[in-house]
């Protein structure tokens, strides 16, 4: 029986580091979260109290070199040590050798196995599927996982109907690459959509990629803008969610938190949990343990 609901809000390329002149998160750019934590989104605010947890967790998985998205996403959504299995960190897309394992063993399938409902909140347009077919893109870990669980992925129709949230929260890239008529959304509107999805589904995954791309200098938005948009979305979600729903935020590797470099870092990544599940996540030490803990949370009775 499912007792609690979870939104896993994945933020790409954000580490949890001490405040410093090269850490843009040291600045006052997330007013809501800063008021909640008592300071900027940095290592100095690590804490645990009822309904709130912030800690740094390991993304290196015991493997030398800089953590990368391909193996990091598999670890987050599959719950196993992808980098250790192949002997290195792999950038971009998941290693081909791990596709079958990820399709068979992932967070979506595990939610289904305990009788829960789940969905991927991001929309995927026709050009995305065409690029996959033409081998211009490779399937992401979340897509491999969703397809392995036979989940229907959301598209432009769902986006127009306010049933999906674009990976930049506001839909700019969706309008540019897929559908010029797609409505522009505010981060607050996207937060409320995610809250509604969490009322319909026991588990919702949403991926926010603007943070990593801004950290690499590949988007017009700055690091600060990407995090301020995230802050506004979080605030709206928390104001709209049901009492038995928890927000779980984590990342695959560091990047944005260190402006002295445009490559990834080996910093811990944040694990921020807001809601009734916070206490259960206190035991998580690395990114491979998040999927296991989500399943544990969903089976734990909700205490009002």
Secondary structure, 3 states (H helix, E strand, C coil): CCCCEEEEEEECCCECCCCCCCCHHHCCCCHHHHHHHCCCCCHHHCEEECCEEEEEEECCCCCCCCCCHHHHHHHHHHCCCHHHHHCCCCCCCCCHHHHHHHHHCCHHHHHHHCCCCEEECCECCHHHHHHHHCCCCCCCHHHHHHHHCCCCCECHHHHHCCCCCCCCCCCHHHHHHCCCCCCCCCHHHHHHHHHHHHHHCCEEEEEECHHHHHHCCCCCCCHHHHHHHHHHHHHHHHHHCCCCEEEEEECCCECCCCCCCCCCECCCEEEEEECCCHHHHHHCCEHHHHHHHHHHHHCCCCCC
